[in-house]
């Protein structure tokens, strides 16, 4: 294992000088339920599309072909499941690092696998799995991350007493009870935050960091006490690596789950989180009869978390894959417009979910490379650091600029919107031509009044086009430097600071259960 890591590291160092610098903004691909080998094979494509990192399936030992089986750990000390093993993880890590992509690992620390149908004890990985280890010691030594595979990692004393959560607004129940699917299911054994458990989890995370992991998603985060979370993820161990927690809520301020789980998480840990409040605000704004202007005040209304700690999304894996959440799926066009808002505004870390059609909808299969998503990514990356300034808004439309280099319009309604823009009040580089990333439409900006047309149910992401504006060849730049560098005579809104470059699973196979 150590030799494989050394070889992978040497290969990366030898090739790193040939690579372009990292993109200027963060956008992460959630390669949901992808094989590690497939991520390795697509690393160049992922980088070329504009992603800066990839979130991968939980790197631990688990069994079963269903997607939710990946969230039922048997052992932290090896990586082995149908999507890959430790050796495949190392190869994937090297391929991502070679291309300047960050590797994010999905962590399942709240519970272990529900094996009540096989055995009565709570020893993990248990006698059966340990016998598999001893049957081929050389192979399992190559997969080992840490510890002694001849012994169990956990026993019955490491778990809370067995009972199923029945009240998801009761903090004690949620953080010490089991996730159960009903019908007599005994649920997922819930780990205590004891010194022994914390030590094992820290060793596990340290081992993943040693394999090149750059950050983590924490599954079922609200089911762990904040004391447990802070003890595992201390700054020394993380050394600046981000961790974002999955804390499902039904909204922001005023929603009980937000008030008792996500708000304390944001106040009492330094970690990041899924922006479920913003997701619900997006659904409200883009839904039938909704008002887009409520997106502008989302953070002020406490219906979005601090964008510096927010992982944003228009869909995540739990929504299409669990019956209890499928009602949250947006209309397909509204979802695309929501992605345009998330990508174009320049705040938060967009997390783009792309599956292998596990839901059966065939809607998110290959989403990561869909042409409009790729165009939004290019816009998102190109405008990194440019301030967002609202131009106009209504229940049907939003119009805003990014510095003086871009103008974004979103129209959710069924009629064309024609909007007037005072370029003196809202400076854009002029005279200049701005090209829409989604339609290739060109907007000519000459100064003074500007009429902007937004087709129905569409978004426009116009960005200053240097070549079309005569800023390409050096001789033209020298003749018209003002147009090619900044807006004429107006402050664009302040100095531009550029940036450097589950779990909803059913343990007994019933994905419609309330498990969060």
C-alpha positions, 0 to 999 in steps of 0.5 A: 500500500505504501509503495503504491502511494509513493509511486502515485505521488511520484507520477503526480510530481513528475507531471504537475508542471505540465498542467494548467493552474486551478480554476478560479472558483469552486464547483464540485461534481457529486459523482454519485454512485460512480465506480472509482475507476470511472472517475479516474477514467473521466478525470480529464473530461471533468477538469476540462468541463470546469469542475474543481473537485469531485465528491466520491462514494464513501471509502469504507467496507460495505456490501450489497449492490444497492446505492444505499448499501454504500452508507452502511459501514462494516469497517473503516480500516479498509476500502472495499465495495462494488465501486472500488477498493483501496487500490482503486481509490489511490489510482483515482486520487492520483488521477484527480491530483494530476489534473488539479482536481480536489478529492472529496470523500463521503464519510459515514460516521453516525452508524454502522450497517444493519446486520440484524438479519444475519447476527445478534451481536454488534461487533464490527466488522464481525467474525464473518468479515474477519474470516474473509480478511484471513483468507487472503491476508496479502490482498487485505493488507494492500487494502488496509488503511490503519489498525489490526484487521485480526480484531474488531474495530467496534463492539456492543459497548460502542453503541447507544441503546437500541431504539428507533427515532420516532420524533425528528424534532427531538434532539436527543432522539435524533442524536442517539436513536437509530435510523429505521425504515419501519415494519419491524426494522431494528435500524442502523446501530448508532455509534456513541461519541466515546473516546474509543469511537472518536479515536478510530474515526480520527485515524480513519480520516487521517488515513484518507488524508494520507491518500490525497483526500482534500475534504469531506462530506459528513453524512447524517451530520445532524444525528451526531452531537456537536461535541462528537463532531468537533472532537473528530474534526479539529483544525489540526487534523483537517489542516484547512480541509473543508468539511460540509455536513448533511443537515436536512431541513425544511427551510431556514428561520422558522423551520424547526429542523433549521432552528434545532440542528442547522443553526447550532451547527453554524454557530458552534462548529467552524464547518460548512453545510448543505444550504437546504434553506436556500434550496427551499427558497429556490423551490418557493421562488421558481414554483408556480405563483412564486416570486423570484425577488425573494432570492435577493433577500434570502440571506438577510431573511435567514433563508440561506446560510453564510455563502462562505460556508454553503454548498448549494444545489438545485437537486441532491441525491436524496431528493430523487432517490427517496420516495419521501423527498420526491415531492421536492423535485422541481420542474425540469426547466425551473431546475435549470433556471435555479442552476443558472442562479446558483452558478451565475451569482458567484456565491457558495460552492455549487455541488452538481449531482450526476448519477447513473439513473439510479432513480429511473427518471433518466434526468440526472444521468450524465447531468455533469456534462450537459451542454447548458450546465457546462456553459454555466460552469464556464461562466461561473469560473470566468467571473470569479471575484466579480461583485454581484449587483442587482439591476432589477427584479420582479416576481418573474425576472432577475437581472444583475451584473457581475462587475462590469464584465457580465450581465445575467437575466433570468425569466421564469414566466411564460412571456418575454420580458423587455427590460431597460438598463441604465448603463450609467447607473449600472456600468458595463464595458462600453462600447462592447459586445457581450455573448450569452453562454447559453444561447450565443446571443450577442448583446451590444452595449454602447453606453446610455440606455440599453434594452435587454430582452429575456425570452420566456422560461430562460436564462441569459448569461452575457459575458464581455467578449474581448474578440468581438469587442475588438480587444483580441489582437494587441494592436486593437487593445492599444487603440481602445484600452478603456473598453478592454479593461473597465467601464467608462468613467463609472465605479463598478461597485468596488474593487474587484478582489480576484481569487487564487487559483444517502443518506436517505437510504433504507437499511432493509431495502425500503427507500421510501422510509423517513431516514435522515 
